[in-house]
């Protein structure tokens, strides 16, 4: 029996969504479009890396760049490349099994699909308002 994608990668999806929602809570002007732009940039960047190409620098607004950097930090941590730190520079979260680029790309694409679905039914912040209910 195969495990559904959301179940198999629940922790990674939650980590990425936490970075998105925390940015939204700090910057209420963030919209679903901002999230989608940041995710698109990350997906292109990781796909380029996966095929040995250099990724073009994404053209993002300041808010989109903030989202991009925060989500990228989580992805880099889940890839086993970086350690997340607390404010006092002590390791915040213990290391865990690294994910592959393909897994991270698939997770980013899954969240992007969710952004599009909830945006369509909920408007400008449909995804952000939906996912915020589940991230504490």
C-alpha positions in Angstrom: 0.0 0.0 0.0 1.4 3.4 -1.0 1.5 6.2 1.4 -0.2 9.4 0.1 2.3 12.2 -0.8 1.0 14.6 1.9 1.5 11.9 4.6 4.9 10.9 3.4 6.2 14.5 3.3 4.0 16.0 6.0 6.9 17.3 8.1 8.6 18.9 5.1 5.4 20.5 3.9 4.7 21.8 7.4 8.2 23.3 7.6 7.8 25.1 4.4 4.3 26.3 5.2 5.5 27.5 8.6 8.1 29.8 6.9 5.3 31.1 4.6 2.8 31.7 7.3 5.3 33.3 9.7 6.3 35.8 6.9 2.6 36.5 6.3 1.9 37.2 10.0 4.8 39.6 10.1 3.8 41.2 6.7 0.0 41.2 6.3 0.3 42.7 2.8 1.7 39.4 1.5 -0.7 37.8 -1.0 -1.0 34.4 -2.6 0.7 35.9 -5.7 3.7 36.7 -3.6 3.9 33.1 -2.3 3.5 31.7 -5.8 6.2 34.0 -7.2 8.6 32.9 -4.4 7.8 29.2 -4.9 8.2 29.5 -8.7 11.7 31.0 -8.2 12.7 28.3 -5.8 11.4 25.5 -8.1 13.3 27.0 -11.0 16.5 27.4 -8.9 16.4 23.8 -7.6 15.5 22.3 -11.0 18.4 24.1 -12.6 20.7 22.8 -9.9 19.4 19.3 -10.3 20.3 19.4 -14.0 23.7 21.1 -13.5 22.6 24.4 -14.9 22.9 27.8 -13.3 19.6 29.3 -12.3 18.7 32.8 -13.4 18.2 35.2 -10.5 14.5 35.5 -9.8 12.9 38.9 -10.3 11.0 39.4 -7.0 9.6 42.2 -5.0 11.0 42.8 -1.6 8.3 40.8 0.1 8.6 38.0 -2.4 12.4 38.0 -1.8 11.8 37.7 1.9 9.5 34.7 1.3 12.0 33.2 -1.1 14.9 33.4 1.4 12.9 32.1 4.3 11.5 29.1 2.4 14.9 28.5 0.8 16.5 28.4 4.3 14.0 25.6 5.3 14.7 23.7 2.1 18.4 24.0 2.6 18.0 22.6 6.1 15.8 19.8 4.8 18.5 19.0 2.2 21.0 18.7 5.0 23.0 21.7 3.8 22.3 24.1 6.7 21.5 24.0 10.3 18.6 26.2 11.5 19.6 28.4 14.4 17.6 30.1 17.2 18.1 33.8 17.9 21.1 33.0 20.2 22.8 31.1 17.4 22.3 27.8 19.2 21.1 24.9 17.0 17.3 25.2 17.0 16.3 21.8 15.7 18.3 18.6 15.6 19.6 17.3 12.3 17.5 14.7 10.5 17.7 12.6 7.4 18.3 14.8 4.4 15.8 15.0 1.6 16.8 14.9 -2.1 16.5 17.8 -4.5 13.7 15.8 -6.3 11.8 15.5 -3.0 12.2 19.2 -2.2 11.1 20.2 -5.7 8.0 17.9 -5.4 7.1 19.5 -2.0 7.4 23.0 -3.4 5.2 22.0 -6.4 2.6 20.5 -4.1 2.4 23.7 -2.0 2.2 25.8 -5.2 -0.7 23.7 -6.3 -2.4 24.3 -3.0 -1.7 28.1 -3.4 -3.4 28.1 -6.8 -6.4 26.0 -5.6 -7.1 28.1 -2.5 -6.5 31.4 -4.3 -9.1 30.4 -6.9 -11.7 29.7 -4.3 -10.7 32.2 -1.6 -9.4 35.2 -3.4 -6.2 37.3 -2.9 -5.2 35.6 0.3 -7.3 32.4 0.1 -4.3 30.1 0.5 -2.7 32.2 3.3 -5.9 32.4 5.2 -6.6 28.7 4.8 -3.1 27.5 5.8 -2.8 30.0 8.7 -5.5 28.0 10.6 -3.2 25.0 10.8 0.2 26.6 11.6 0.7 27.7 15.2 
